[in-house]
Amino acid sequence: MKGNSYMSQMPDDKTLDKMESLLNVASDFTRLKIMYSIAEGEKNVTEIVNESGASQSLVSHQLSVLKKAHLVSTHKEGHKVFYRLDDEHVIALLNVTYEHVKEEK
């Protein structure tokens, strides 16, 4: 952990609470599948349903949770809503988590 200035001291309680909430949201199996589905580019709900194998109602609900947590964002084209990862931090979170669980120990 050397060299990471943000790790040099304990975050305050408010920041730790926000971190806990974010990790709790991100740790759901279906939400992880959704985030991976849109990691390469934005998609609409139908495309996410087809790729994730989850029901439309479940995907819609989980997208709402992810959007509230600022892990995904949206834009509209006509009547269709397209979802994408909110920013590069979400991709970094997925990458670091993947690398950590794939480490051979």
N, C-alpha and C positions, 0 to 999 in steps of 0.2 A: 504493500500500500504506500510505499515511500514515493514521494514526488507528487502526490495528489493533494493540492492545497485544500480542497473541500473536505478531505478526510482528516485534516490536522486537528480538528476539534469536534466535539459532540454537537450536532445540530440542536437548536432549541426545540422545546416540546411541540410547538405549533408545526414546525417543519417536519418533525418525526411523525406527527399525526397525519400530515398530508402524504408523506411517503408510504405510511402503512395503508392508507386508503387507496392510493394508486396501485400498490402491489396487490392488494386484495382484489381490486377490479381486474387487473391484468392476469391474475392467476386462475381464472375460470377456463376450463377445457374448451368450451364452445367459443368463448371470446378470443382465446389464443388462435383457434382455427380461423376465425373471422379476420383477425389482424394479419395472419399469414396470407389469407386470401387476397387482401388488399395491399400487401406489402410491395408488390411489383407495380401497382397502379390502381387507379380508382375503378370501382365497380358499382353497379346498382344492386338492389336487394336480390333480384332474381339470379344474377350471376353469383352472388355470394351464397345463396341457398343451394344452387347447383354444385358449387365447388365444395361447400362445407358438409353437405348432406343433412343439414338441420332443417327443420320446418321454417316456413316463412314467418310465422308468428314468433318463433324463438329467435330467429335472426334479427327481426325487427326490434324485439325487446332488448336483445344484447347490444345491438348497435346504439340504441338509446342510452344504455348504461355507459358504453364506451365513449359516446359523444359527451355525456355529462362529465365524465372524468377527463375530458380533453385528450383522449387517446386517438379519436378519429374526428374528422371534420367532413363537412358536406358542401355540395353545391348542386344547384338545379339546372337542368337543361329541359325546358318544356315542363312536362309532367313527371319526368324521371329525376330521382335524387341519386347522386353518386357519392360514394363514401371513399375516403382515403385516410391513411395514417396522418395524424395531425402535424407531425414534424419529424425531423431526423432523430430526436431523442427517443421516440417510440421504436424506431428501427434499431437504434443502439441498444435499447432495453431488451428487445427480442434477440438480437445477436449475442449480447453478453450472456443472457440466460441460456441460450442454445449452447454456446461454447462451454459454459460451466457444466451443464449436465452431460455433455459429450466427452468431457475430460476422462481419460483413463486413469483410474486410481487403484 
